[in-house]
Amino acid sequence: MFLQLFRVPCMELFVQFVVLKWYLFTAAAALIAMLLVHENRRGAPAVSPVQLSSMVNRDDAVVLDLRDANEYRAGHIVDSVHMPFGKLSERIAELERYRDRPVIVVCKMGHHSGAVAKTLKEKGFAQVYRLGGGMLEWQSAQLPLVRG
C-alpha cells in the first residue's frame, strides 16, 4: 500500500486532494490572502534587530523612535531620532534631511510603526522599514540601549 503512493505522480495526488478536500484548500487560500492583505497594510517591511544593526552600520540608516519621552529616556537605540508618535504630524518636516537614507521606524511593540511607515512612504520616503516587534524585540535580543 505504501509503495503504491509513489507510483502515482505528485501532481495527481495534489489535484485529488483539491477536488476531494476543496473546503480545506479554499480555507487555506483565504488565510493566505488575508495574511498578504494584512502585511500590505502595515506600510513597510519588517526588519529584525540584527538587520537593523546591519542597516545602520552598512547603509547609514536612521532609526526613528516613536515612543514617549519617559520610555525613550529609559533606553533607546544609539543615535536614534526621537519623535513621539503624537507629535509626528507637526514635526515630520524635521525628517526631510533623511529622505535619501533608509529610515527604520521603531515603537514599543511594533503597532504604531506600521502606520508611521505608511505615512512616510506617502510623503515620498523611498526606503522605509519598521522594527518587527518594536523595542520589546530589541530588548529580548539583549542588544545595547543608551539610557538617559
Helices and strands as residue ranges (DSSP letters): H 2-5, H 10-20, H 22-41, E 46-47, H 49-59, E 62-65, H 69-74, E 81-82, G 85-87, H 88-91, G 92-98, E 103-106, H 112-122, E 128-131, H 134-140
